[in-house]
Amino acid sequence: MIPYEPHSAEREIELASPRPAKGETTRVVVRRDTLVILSFNKQILSRGKDTYNGLKIPKTSSVNKEECESGKKLLHLQVRVLGATTQAPYDTLCRICKARVGDKDAFPDFRAKSNILVPQKNGRLLAAFTLACCSKHRQPEDLEYW
């Protein structure tokens, strides 16, 4: 489960998918095969005098192409995954999940055609990733991610 903030769109970043279950307002259940999509409003790319061309995501095995950054001003996106109880940071797969997925060992594993995301025609940038490791494989008290 990850926390869900209903008014996050006001801050120009929104959890586009998955959405909370019916009746649930603060948590979203994310399985290891669930594609998590964050939606960014293009206004996030222009703050004051700084204007950016897009977002740079980490090059994981599920990102098809690494583009040249030359001449582009990019915001770098990082997703931190924490244990909900211990607040311990998790940035790799556990040994059980690493054995299951093999070379695709990024955590989180971003999904994109390239490592540079630019706004779509509707003005949104979409960053998609999976959390390919079960939270229950972590420290015994961390049964959820945050």
DSSP file (Angstrom, degrees, kcal/mol; ACC not computed):
  #  RESIDUE AA STRUCTURE BP1 BP2  ACC     N-H-->O    O-->H-N    N-H-->O    O-->H-N    TCO  KAPPA ALPHA  PHI   PSI    X-CA   Y-CA   Z-CA
    1    1 A M              0   0    0      0, 0.0   144,-0.8     0, 0.0    28,-0.2   0.000 360.0 360.0 360.0 145.5    0.0    0.0    0.0
    2    2 A I  E     -A   28   0A   0     26,-2.3    26,-2.5   142,-0.1   144,-0.2  -0.961 360.0 -97.3-128.9 151.7    1.1    3.5   -0.6
    3    3 A P  E     -A   27   0A   0      0, 0.0     2,-0.4     0, 0.0    24,-0.3  -0.364  34.1-153.7 -67.7 146.7   -0.4    6.8    0.7
    4    4 A Y        -     0   0    0     22,-2.9    15,-0.0    -2,-0.0    21,-0.0  -0.986   4.7-159.9-123.2 128.9   -2.8    8.6   -1.5
    5    5 A E    >   -     0   0    0     -2,-0.4     3,-1.8     1,-0.1    10,-0.3  -0.921   5.4-157.9-111.0 109.6   -3.4   12.3   -1.3
    6    6 A P  T 3  S+     0   0    0      0, 0.0     3,-0.4     0, 0.0    -1,-0.1   0.779  91.6  44.0 -57.9 -29.8   -6.7   13.4   -2.9
    7    7 A H  T >  S+     0   0    0      1,-0.2     3,-1.3     2,-0.1     4,-0.3   0.101  74.9 113.5-104.9  23.6   -5.7   17.0   -3.4
    8    8 A S  G X > +     0   0    0     -3,-1.8     3,-1.7     1,-0.3     5,-1.4   0.766  64.7  71.9 -66.0 -24.1   -2.1   16.3   -4.8
    9    9 A A  G > 5S+     0   0    0     -3,-0.4     3,-1.7     1,-0.3    -1,-0.3   0.787  86.0  66.4 -62.1 -26.1   -3.2   17.7   -8.2
   10   10 A E  G < 5S+     0   0    0     -3,-1.3    -1,-0.3     1,-0.3    -2,-0.2   0.779 100.1  50.1 -64.9 -24.7   -3.2   21.1   -6.6
   11   11 A R  G < 5S-     0   0    0     -3,-1.7    -1,-0.3    -4,-0.3    -2,-0.2   0.238 122.2-111.6 -96.1  12.0    0.6   20.7   -6.2
   12   12 A E  T < 5S+     0   0    0     -3,-1.7    29,-2.5     1,-0.1     2,-0.4   0.530  91.4  93.8  71.5  11.3    0.8   19.7   -9.9
   13   13 A I  E   < +B   40   0B   0     -5,-1.4     2,-0.4    27,-0.2    -2,-0.3  -1.000  51.3 174.6-129.7 132.6    1.7   16.1   -9.2
   14   14 A E  E     -B   39   0B   0     25,-2.5    25,-3.3    -2,-0.4     2,-1.0  -0.991  38.8-119.8-140.5 144.4   -0.9   13.4   -9.0
   15   15 A L  E     +B   38   0B   0     -2,-0.4    23,-0.2   -10,-0.3    -6,-0.1  -0.750  34.1 179.2 -79.1 104.7   -1.1    9.7   -8.7
   16   16 A A  E     +     0   0B   0     21,-2.1    -1,-0.2    -2,-1.0    22,-0.2   0.828  54.2  54.4 -79.9 -32.8   -2.9    8.9  -12.0
   17   17 A S  E    S+B   37   0B   0     20,-1.5    20,-3.2     1,-0.2    -1,-0.3  -0.962  94.4  26.5-159.6 141.3   -3.0    5.1  -11.5
   18   18 A P  S    S-     0   0    0      0, 0.0    -1,-0.2     0, 0.0     3,-0.1   0.649  75.0-154.6 -77.8 164.9   -3.9    3.1   -9.6
   19   19 A R        -     0   0    0     -2,-0.1    10,-0.2     1,-0.1     3,-0.1  -0.658  30.6 -84.9 -99.6 158.8   -6.7    4.8   -7.8
   20   20 A P        -     0   0    0      0, 0.0     8,-0.2     0, 0.0    -1,-0.1  -0.257  50.9-100.1 -61.4 150.6   -7.9    4.0   -4.2
   21   21 A A    >   -     0   0    0      6,-0.5     3,-2.5     1,-0.2     6,-0.1  -0.278  57.5 -72.2 -64.9 157.7  -10.4    1.2   -3.8
   22   22 A K  T 3  S+     0   0    0      1,-0.3    -1,-0.2    -3,-0.1     3,-0.1  -0.295 124.3  13.7 -55.3 128.1  -14.0    2.2   -3.3
   23   23 A G  T 3  S+     0   0    0      1,-0.3     2,-0.4    -3,-0.1    -1,-0.3   0.217 103.2 108.7  89.3 -14.8  -14.5    3.7    0.1
   24   24 A E    <   +     0   0    0     -3,-2.5    -1,-0.3     1,-0.1     0, 0.0  -0.797  35.3 168.9 -95.7 135.2  -10.7    4.1    0.7
   25   25 A T        +     0   0    0     -2,-0.4    -1,-0.1    -3,-0.1     3,-0.1   0.574  70.0  36.7-121.1 -13.5   -9.4    7.6    0.6
   26   26 A T  S    S+     0   0    0      1,-0.1   -22,-2.9   -21,-0.1     2,-0.4   0.550 106.0  52.9-121.9  -8.7   -5.8    7.5    1.9
   27   27 A R  E     -A    3   0A   0    -24,-0.3    -6,-0.5    -6,-0.1     2,-0.4  -0.965  52.7-159.6-135.1 149.5   -4.2    4.3    0.6
   28   28 A V  E     -A    2   0A   0    -26,-2.5   -26,-2.3    -2,-0.4     2,-0.5  -0.991  21.5-131.6-125.0 131.0   -3.6    2.5   -2.6
   29   29 A V        -     0   0    0     -2,-0.4     2,-0.5   -28,-0.2   -10,-0.0  -0.720  25.5-172.1 -83.7 125.2   -2.9   -1.2   -2.9
   30   30 A V        -     0   0    0     -2,-0.5     2,-0.2   115,-0.1   115,-0.1  -0.968   3.7-164.8-123.2 116.7    0.1   -1.8   -5.2
   31   31 A R    >   -     0   0    0     -2,-0.5     3,-1.8     1,-0.1   100,-0.4  -0.481  39.7-100.9 -90.5 169.1    1.0   -5.3   -6.2
   32   32 A R  T 3  S+     0   0    0      1,-0.3    -1,-0.1    -2,-0.2   102,-0.0   0.704 124.4  47.6 -67.9 -16.5    4.4   -6.1   -7.8
   33   33 A D  T 3  S+     0   0    0     97,-0.1     2,-0.4     2,-0.1    -1,-0.3   0.336  87.2 113.2-100.9   6.2    2.8   -6.3  -11.3
   34   34 A T    <   -     0   0    0     -3,-1.8     2,-0.7    97,-0.2    97,-0.5  -0.644  64.2-136.6 -82.4 129.6    0.9   -3.0  -10.8
   35   35 A L        -     0   0    0     -2,-0.4     2,-0.5    95,-0.1    95,-0.2  -0.777  17.5-154.9 -85.3 117.0    2.0   -0.1  -13.1
   36   36 A V  E     - C   0 129B   0     93,-3.3    93,-2.3    -2,-0.7     2,-0.5  -0.815   9.9-165.0 -93.4 128.9    2.1    3.1  -10.9
   37   37 A I  E     -BC  17 128B   0    -20,-3.2   -21,-2.1    -2,-0.5   -20,-1.5  -0.965   7.4-164.6-122.7 122.5    1.7    6.2  -13.0
   38   38 A L  E     -BC  15 127B   0     89,-3.0    89,-2.6    -2,-0.5     2,-0.5  -0.874  11.0-152.4-100.2 135.1    2.5    9.7  -11.7
   39   39 A S  E     -BC  14 126B   0    -25,-3.3   -25,-2.5    -2,-0.4     2,-0.4  -0.936   8.8-166.0-112.0 126.6    1.1   12.6  -13.7
   40   40 A F  E     -BC  13 125B   0     85,-3.0    85,-2.6    -2,-0.5     2,-0.3  -0.927  18.9-130.0-112.7 133.6    2.9   16.0  -13.7
   41   41 A N  E >   - C   0 124B   0    -29,-2.5     3,-2.3    -2,-0.4     4,-0.3  -0.615  23.4-123.9 -76.8 140.3    1.4   19.2  -14.9
   42   42 A K  G >  S+     0   0    0     81,-2.1     3,-1.9     1,-0.3     4,-0.3   0.714 105.9  75.4 -63.3 -17.8    3.7   21.0  -17.3
   43   43 A Q  G >  S+     0   0    0      1,-0.3     3,-1.4     2,-0.2    -1,-0.3   0.759  81.3  70.6 -62.8 -21.3    3.6   24.1  -15.1
   44   44 A I  G <  S+     0   0    0     -3,-2.3    -1,-0.3     1,-0.3    -2,-0.2   0.745  90.9  61.4 -65.2 -20.5    6.0   22.2  -12.8
   45   45 A L  G <  S+     0   0    0     -3,-1.9     7,-3.0    -4,-0.3     2,-0.5   0.574 101.3  55.0 -83.0  -9.9    8.6   22.6  -15.5
   46   46 A S  E <   +E   51   0C   0     -3,-1.4     2,-0.5    -4,-0.3     5,-0.2  -0.888  61.2 161.9-130.2 105.4    8.5   26.4  -15.3
   47   47 A R  E >   -E   50   0C   0      3,-1.8     3,-2.0    -2,-0.5     2,-0.1  -0.975  65.0 -48.9-122.3 116.0    9.1   27.9  -11.9
   48   48 A G  T 3  S-     0   0    0     -2,-0.5     0, 0.0     1,-0.3     0, 0.0  -0.366 123.5 -15.6  60.2-128.4   10.1   31.6  -11.8
   49   49 A K  T 3  S+     0   0    0     -2,-0.1     2,-0.4    -3,-0.1    -1,-0.3   0.596 119.4  91.3 -86.2 -10.5   12.9   32.3  -14.2
   50   50 A D  E <   -E   47   0C   0     -3,-2.0    -3,-1.8     2,-0.0     2,-0.4  -0.727  51.4-178.1 -90.5 131.6   13.8   28.6  -14.7
   51   51 A T  E     -E   46   0C   0     -2,-0.4     2,-0.3    -5,-0.2    -5,-0.2  -0.997   8.6-158.7-128.1 132.8   12.1   26.7  -17.5
   52   52 A Y        -     0   0    0     -7,-3.0    22,-0.2    -2,-0.4     3,-0.1  -0.796  18.1-143.5-112.7 152.6   12.8   23.0  -18.1
   53   53 A N  S    S-     0   0    0     20,-3.4     2,-0.3    -2,-0.3    21,-0.2   0.692  70.6 -53.9 -85.2 -20.9   12.3   20.8  -21.2
   54   54 A G  E     -f   74   0D   0     19,-0.8    21,-2.4    64,-0.2     2,-0.4  -0.983  63.5 -62.7 173.4-167.0   11.2   17.7  -19.4
   55   55 A L  E     -fG  75 117D   0     62,-2.5    62,-3.4    -2,-0.3     2,-0.5  -0.894  32.0-146.9-111.3 140.2   11.9   15.1  -16.7
   56   56 A K  E     -fG  76 116D   0     19,-3.3    21,-3.0    -2,-0.4    60,-0.2  -0.936  18.1-167.1-105.5 125.9   14.8   12.7  -16.7
   57   57 A I        -     0   0    0     58,-2.8    21,-0.1    -2,-0.5    55,-0.0  -0.741  34.3 -86.1-106.3 158.5   14.1    9.3  -15.2
   58   58 A P        -     0   0    0      0, 0.0     2,-1.1     0, 0.0    52,-0.2  -0.350  42.6-115.0 -61.6 142.3   16.6    6.7  -14.1
   59   59 A K        +     0   0    0      2,-0.0     2,-0.2    50,-0.0     7,-0.1  -0.699  48.3 169.3 -81.4 100.2   17.7    4.3  -17.0
   60   60 A T    >   -     0   0    0     -2,-1.1     3,-1.8    50,-0.1    49,-0.1  -0.522  53.1 -93.6-102.7 175.8   16.3    1.0  -15.8
   61   61 A S  T 3  S+     0   0    0      1,-0.3    43,-0.1    -2,-0.2    50,-0.1   0.719 125.8  55.4 -64.9 -19.0   16.2   -2.2  -17.8
   62   62 A S  T 3  S+     0   0    0     48,-0.3    50,-1.2    49,-0.0     2,-0.7   0.377  84.6  92.0 -95.6   4.1   12.6   -1.4  -18.8
   63   63 A V  E <   -h  112   0E   0     -3,-1.8    50,-0.2    48,-0.2    52,-0.1  -0.899  68.4-155.1 -96.5 116.6   13.5    2.1  -20.2
   64   64 A N  E     +     0   0E   0     48,-2.3     2,-0.4    -2,-0.7    50,-0.2   0.835  64.8  20.5 -66.1 -38.3   14.1    1.4  -23.9
   65   65 A K  E     -h  114   0E   0     48,-0.8    50,-1.4    47,-0.2     2,-0.7  -0.980  59.5-140.7-140.1 143.4   16.5    4.1  -24.9
   66   66 A E        -     0   0    0     -2,-0.4     2,-0.1    48,-0.2    48,-0.1  -0.918  30.3-153.6-103.5 114.0   18.9    6.6  -23.2
   67   67 A E        -     0   0    0     -2,-0.7     2,-0.3     1,-0.1    47,-0.0  -0.467  21.8 -99.6 -87.3 157.9   18.6    9.9  -24.9
   68   68 A C        -     0   0    0     -2,-0.1    -1,-0.1     1,-0.1    48,-0.0  -0.574  22.4-158.5 -74.8 134.0   21.3   12.6  -25.1
   69   69 A E    >   +     0   0    0     -2,-0.3     3,-2.5     2,-0.1    -1,-0.1   0.518  46.0 133.9 -89.0  -6.8   20.8   15.4  -22.6
   70   70 A S  T 3  S+     0   0    0      1,-0.3     3,-0.1     3,-0.0    -2,-0.1  -0.185  79.4   2.7 -52.9 124.8   22.9   17.9  -24.6
   71   71 A G  T 3  S+     0   0    0      1,-0.2     2,-0.4     0, 0.0    -1,-0.3   0.483 107.1 112.9  78.9   3.1   21.2   21.3  -24.8
   72   72 A K    <   -     0   0    0     -3,-2.5     2,-0.7   -20,-0.0    -1,-0.2  -0.887  57.8-147.8-111.2 139.0   18.3   20.2  -22.6
   73   73 A K        -     0   0    0     -2,-0.4   -20,-3.4    -3,-0.1   -19,-0.8  -0.924  32.1-179.3-103.3 115.0   17.5   21.5  -19.2
   74   74 A L  E     -f   54   0D   0     -2,-0.7     2,-0.4   -22,-0.2   -19,-0.2  -0.885  31.1-135.3-123.7 144.9   15.9   18.7  -17.3
   75   75 A L  E     -f   55   0D   0    -21,-2.4   -19,-3.3    -2,-0.4     2,-0.5  -0.811  30.7-131.7 -87.8 137.4   14.5   18.0  -13.8
   76   76 A H  E     -f   56   0D   0     -2,-0.4     2,-0.5   -21,-0.2   -19,-0.2  -0.820  17.5-150.0 -96.2 125.4   15.7   14.7  -12.5
   77   77 A L        +     0   0    0    -21,-3.0     2,-0.4    -2,-0.5   -22,-0.0  -0.818  18.3 174.7 -99.0 128.6   13.0   12.4  -11.0
   78   78 A Q        -     0   0    0     -2,-0.5     2,-0.5   -21,-0.1   -21,-0.0  -0.991  17.1-153.2-128.5 141.0   13.7   10.0   -8.2
   79   79 A V        -     0   0    0     -2,-0.4     2,-0.5    29,-0.1    -2,-0.0  -0.967   9.8-157.5-114.4 120.2   11.2    7.9   -6.4
   80   80 A R        -     0   0    0     -2,-0.5     2,-0.5    66,-0.1    11,-0.1  -0.845   3.3-158.6 -97.9 130.8   12.1    6.9   -2.8
   81   81 A V  E     -I   90   0F   0      9,-0.6     9,-3.1    -2,-0.5     2,-0.3  -0.944  14.1-177.0-111.3 124.8   10.4    3.8   -1.4
   82   82 A L  E     -I   89   0F   0     -2,-0.5    64,-3.4     7,-0.2     2,-0.3  -0.883  33.3-106.0-120.3 150.5   10.2    3.6    2.4
   83   83 A G  B  >  -J  145   0G   0      5,-2.1     4,-1.8    -2,-0.3    62,-0.2  -0.591  30.3-133.7 -69.7 134.9    8.9    0.9    4.7
   84   84 A A  T  4 S+     0   0    0     60,-2.5    -1,-0.1    -2,-0.3    61,-0.1   0.802  99.4  30.0 -65.5 -29.9    5.7    2.2    6.2
   85   85 A T  T  4 S+     0   0    0     59,-0.4    -1,-0.2    56,-0.1    57,-0.1   0.894 131.3  30.0 -94.8 -49.9    6.6    1.2    9.7
   86   86 A T  T  4 S-     0   0    0      2,-0.1    -2,-0.2    53,-0.1    56,-0.1   0.665  88.3-137.3 -86.7 -16.7   10.3    1.5   10.0
   87   87 A Q     <  +     0   0    0     -4,-1.8    -3,-0.1     1,-0.2    58,-0.0   0.655  47.4 159.5  63.0  16.8   10.8    4.3    7.4
   88   88 A A        -     0   0    0      1,-0.1    -5,-2.1    -6,-0.1    -1,-0.2  -0.518  42.8-118.9 -68.9 132.7   13.8    2.2    6.1
   89   89 A P  E     -I   82   0F   0      0, 0.0     2,-0.5     0, 0.0    -7,-0.2  -0.539  24.7-161.5 -75.5 138.8   14.7    3.2    2.5
   90   90 A Y  E     +I   81   0F   0     -9,-3.1    -9,-0.6    -2,-0.2     3,-0.1  -0.979  26.6 152.7-121.2 118.8   14.4    0.4   -0.1
   91   91 A D        +     0   0    0     -2,-0.5    16,-0.6   -11,-0.1     2,-0.3   0.302  61.7  48.9-128.0   7.5   16.3    0.9   -3.4
   92   92 A T  B    S-K  106   0H   0     14,-0.1     2,-0.1    41,-0.0    14,-0.1  -0.932  86.5 -97.4-138.4 164.4   17.0   -2.7   -4.4
   93   93 A L        -     0   0    0     12,-0.7    -2,-0.1    -2,-0.3    40,-0.1  -0.486  42.1-109.8 -76.0 152.1   15.0   -5.9   -4.8
   94   94 A C     >  -     0   0    0     -2,-0.1     4,-2.4     1,-0.1     5,-0.2  -0.335  36.3-101.8 -72.0 167.5   15.1   -8.4   -2.0
   95   95 A R  H  > S+     0   0    0      1,-0.2     4,-1.8     2,-0.2     5,-0.1   0.834 121.0  55.0 -64.1 -32.3   17.0  -11.7   -2.8
   96   96 A I  H  > S+     0   0    0      2,-0.2     4,-1.3     1,-0.2    -1,-0.2   0.946 113.5  39.6 -65.7 -48.6   13.8  -13.6   -3.3
   97   97 A C  H  > S+     0   0    0      1,-0.2     4,-2.5     2,-0.2     5,-0.3   0.840 111.4  57.9 -72.3 -33.1   12.5  -11.2   -6.0
   98   98 A K  H  X S+     0   0    0     -4,-2.4     4,-2.0     1,-0.2    -1,-0.2   0.900 106.6  49.4 -62.4 -39.8   15.9  -10.7   -7.5
   99   99 A A  H  < S+     0   0    0     -4,-1.8    -1,-0.2    -5,-0.2    -2,-0.2   0.850 112.6  49.4 -65.6 -33.9   16.0  -14.5   -8.2
  100  100 A R  H  < S+     0   0    0     -4,-1.3    -2,-0.2     1,-0.2    -1,-0.2   0.902 121.0  31.0 -72.7 -42.9   12.5  -14.3   -9.7
  101  101 A V  H >< S-     0   0    0     -4,-2.5     3,-1.2     1,-0.2     2,-0.3   0.622  86.5-167.4 -97.0 -13.9   13.2  -11.4  -12.1
  102  102 A G  T 3< S+     0   0    0     -4,-2.0    -1,-0.2    -5,-0.3    -2,-0.1  -0.475  70.4   9.1  69.3-123.5   16.9  -11.9  -12.9
  103  103 A D  T 3  S+     0   0    0     -2,-0.3     2,-2.2     1,-0.2    -1,-0.3   0.699 110.6  83.1 -69.3 -21.1   18.5   -8.9  -14.7
  104  104 A K    <   +     0   0    0     -3,-1.2    -1,-0.2     1,-0.2    -2,-0.1  -0.493  54.1 141.9 -82.1  73.3   15.5   -6.6  -14.2
  105  105 A D        +     0   0    0     -2,-2.2   -12,-0.7    -4,-0.1    -1,-0.2   0.225  18.9 126.2-105.1  15.2   16.6   -5.7  -10.7
  106  106 A A  B     -K   92   0H   0    -14,-0.1    26,-0.3    -3,-0.1     3,-0.2  -0.476  53.0-135.4 -73.9 143.6   15.8   -2.0  -10.6
  107  107 A F  S    S+     0   0    0    -16,-0.6   -26,-0.1     1,-0.5     2,-0.1  -0.882  97.8  21.2-143.1 109.1   13.6   -0.8   -7.7
  108  108 A P  S    S-     0   0    0      0, 0.0     2,-0.8     0, 0.0    -1,-0.5   0.605  94.0-149.9 -72.7 159.7   11.5    1.0   -8.7
  109  109 A D  E     -D  130   0B   0     21,-2.4    21,-1.9    -3,-0.2     2,-0.1  -0.866  11.7-146.9-101.8 105.6   11.6   -0.2  -12.3
  110  110 A F  E     -D  129   0B   0     -2,-0.8     2,-0.5    19,-0.2   -48,-0.3  -0.399   4.9-150.5 -72.1 149.3   10.6    2.7  -14.6
  111  111 A R  E     +D  128   0B   0     17,-2.8    17,-0.6    -2,-0.1     2,-0.3  -0.978  39.0 119.9-124.0 116.2    8.8    2.0  -17.8
  112  112 A A  E     -h   63   0E   0    -50,-1.2   -48,-2.3    -2,-0.5   -47,-0.2  -0.985  67.1-113.9-166.7 162.7    9.3    4.3  -20.8
  113  113 A K  E    S+     0   0E   0     -2,-0.3   -48,-0.8   -50,-0.2     2,-0.3   0.834 102.7   2.6 -71.8 -33.3   10.4    4.6  -24.4
  114  114 A S  E    S-h   65   0E   0    -50,-0.2   -48,-0.2     2,-0.1    -1,-0.2  -0.933  74.1-109.7-146.4 170.3   13.3    6.8  -23.3
  115  115 A N  S    S+     0   0    0    -50,-1.4   -58,-2.8    -2,-0.3     2,-0.5   0.447  99.6  74.3 -83.8   0.5   14.8    8.2  -20.1
  116  116 A I  E     -G   56   0D   0    -60,-0.2     2,-0.5   -51,-0.2   -60,-0.2  -0.966  67.3-162.2-117.2 120.8   13.7   11.7  -21.0
  117  117 A L  E     -G   55   0D   0    -62,-3.4   -62,-2.5    -2,-0.5     8,-0.1  -0.863   7.2-172.5-103.8 131.5   10.0   12.5  -20.6
  118  118 A V        -     0   0    0     -2,-0.5     8,-0.3   -64,-0.2   -64,-0.2  -0.852  36.5 -82.8-119.2 157.3    8.5   15.5  -22.3
  119  119 A P        -     0   0    0      0, 0.0     6,-0.2     0, 0.0     2,-0.1  -0.259  41.8-131.5 -60.5 142.9    5.0   17.0  -22.0
  120  120 A Q    >   -     0   0    0      4,-2.8     3,-2.0     1,-0.1   -78,-0.1  -0.247  37.7 -89.0 -79.8 177.6    2.2   15.4  -24.0
  121  121 A K  T 3  S+     0   0    0      1,-0.3    -1,-0.1     2,-0.1     0, 0.0   0.804 129.3  57.5 -60.4 -29.5   -0.2   17.5  -26.1
  122  122 A N  T 3  S-     0   0    0      2,-0.2    -1,-0.3     1,-0.0     3,-0.1   0.423 120.3-109.3 -83.2   3.4   -2.5   17.8  -23.1
  123  123 A G  S <  S+     0   0    0     -3,-2.0   -81,-2.1     1,-0.3     2,-0.3   0.537  78.9 122.6  85.8   6.3    0.3   19.4  -21.0
  124  124 A R  E     -C   41   0B   0    -83,-0.2    -4,-2.8   -82,-0.1     2,-0.4  -0.774  48.9-152.3-103.7 147.5    0.9   16.3  -18.8
  125  125 A L  E     -C   40   0B   0    -85,-2.6   -85,-3.0    -2,-0.3     2,-0.5  -0.969  14.6-156.0-111.0 133.2    4.0   14.3  -18.2
  126  126 A L  E     -C   39   0B   0     -2,-0.4     2,-0.5    -8,-0.3   -87,-0.2  -0.948   9.3-171.4-115.7 124.5    3.5   10.7  -17.2
  127  127 A A  E     -C   38   0B   0    -89,-2.6   -89,-3.0    -2,-0.5     2,-0.4  -0.966  11.8-169.2-113.3 121.4    6.1    8.7  -15.3
  128  128 A A  E     +CD  37 111B   0    -17,-0.6   -17,-2.8    -2,-0.5     2,-0.3  -0.881  14.5 151.7-115.7 142.6    5.3    5.0  -15.0
  129  129 A F  E     -CD  36 110B   0    -93,-2.3   -93,-3.3    -2,-0.4     2,-0.3  -0.981  29.5-134.5-157.7 164.2    7.1    2.4  -12.8
  130  130 A T  E     - D   0 109B   0    -21,-1.9   -21,-2.4    -2,-0.3     2,-0.7  -0.898  13.1-139.3-120.3 155.2    6.5   -0.8  -11.0
  131  131 A L        -     0   0    0    -97,-0.5   -97,-0.2  -100,-0.4     2,-0.1  -0.842  25.2-174.9-109.1  88.5    7.6   -1.9   -7.5
  132  132 A A        +     0   0    0     -2,-0.7     2,-0.4   -26,-0.3  -100,-0.1   0.131  54.6  80.3 -81.2  23.1    8.6   -5.4   -8.4
  133  133 A C  S    S-     0   0    0     -2,-0.1     2,-0.3  -102,-0.1     5,-0.0  -0.995  81.0-119.7-131.0 133.8    9.3   -6.5   -4.8
  134  134 A C    >   -     0   0    0     -2,-0.4     3,-1.6     1,-0.2     4,-0.2  -0.521  13.8-141.9 -71.3 131.4    6.8   -7.7   -2.3
  135  135 A S  G >  S+     0   0    0     -2,-0.3     3,-1.7     1,-0.3     9,-0.2   0.810  99.7  66.8 -63.8 -27.8    6.8   -5.5    0.8
  136  136 A K  G 3  S+     0   0    0      1,-0.3    -1,-0.3     7,-0.2     7,-0.1   0.643  90.0  65.5 -70.0 -11.5    6.2   -8.6    3.0
  137  137 A H  G <  S+     0   0    0     -3,-1.6    -1,-0.3     6,-0.1    -2,-0.2   0.564  93.4  79.3 -80.8  -8.8    9.7   -9.8    1.9
  138  138 A R  S <  S-     0   0    0     -3,-1.7    -3,-0.0     4,-0.4   -48,-0.0   0.057 104.3 -33.1 -85.0-164.5   11.2   -6.8    3.8
  139  139 A Q    >   -     0   0    0      1,-0.1     3,-2.6     2,-0.1    -1,-0.2  -0.214  70.0-109.7 -51.8 143.6   11.8   -6.4    7.5
  140  140 A P  T 3  S+     0   0    0      0, 0.0    -1,-0.1     0, 0.0    -2,-0.1   0.782 117.8  50.7 -52.5 -31.7    9.1   -8.2    9.4
  141  141 A E  T 3  S+     0   0    0      1,-0.2     2,-1.0     2,-0.1     3,-0.2   0.562  93.8  80.3 -85.9  -5.6    7.5   -4.9   10.6
  142  142 A D    <   +     0   0    0     -3,-2.6    -4,-0.4     1,-0.2    -1,-0.2  -0.725  42.8 148.2-101.5  84.3    7.4   -3.4    7.1
  143  143 A L        +     0   0    0     -2,-1.0     2,-0.3    -6,-0.1    -7,-0.2   0.486  67.7  39.8 -92.1  -2.8    4.3   -5.0    5.5
  144  144 A E  S    S-     0   0    0     -9,-0.2   -60,-2.5    -3,-0.2   -59,-0.4  -0.943  76.1-126.8-138.8 159.6    3.6   -1.9    3.4
  145  145 A Y  B      J   83   0G   0   -144,-0.8   -62,-0.2    -2,-0.3  -115,-0.1  -0.732 360.0 360.0-101.1 157.6    5.6    0.6    1.4
  146  146 A W              0   0    0    -64,-3.4   -63,-0.2    -2,-0.3    -1,-0.1   0.293 360.0 360.0-132.6 360.0    5.3    4.3    1.9
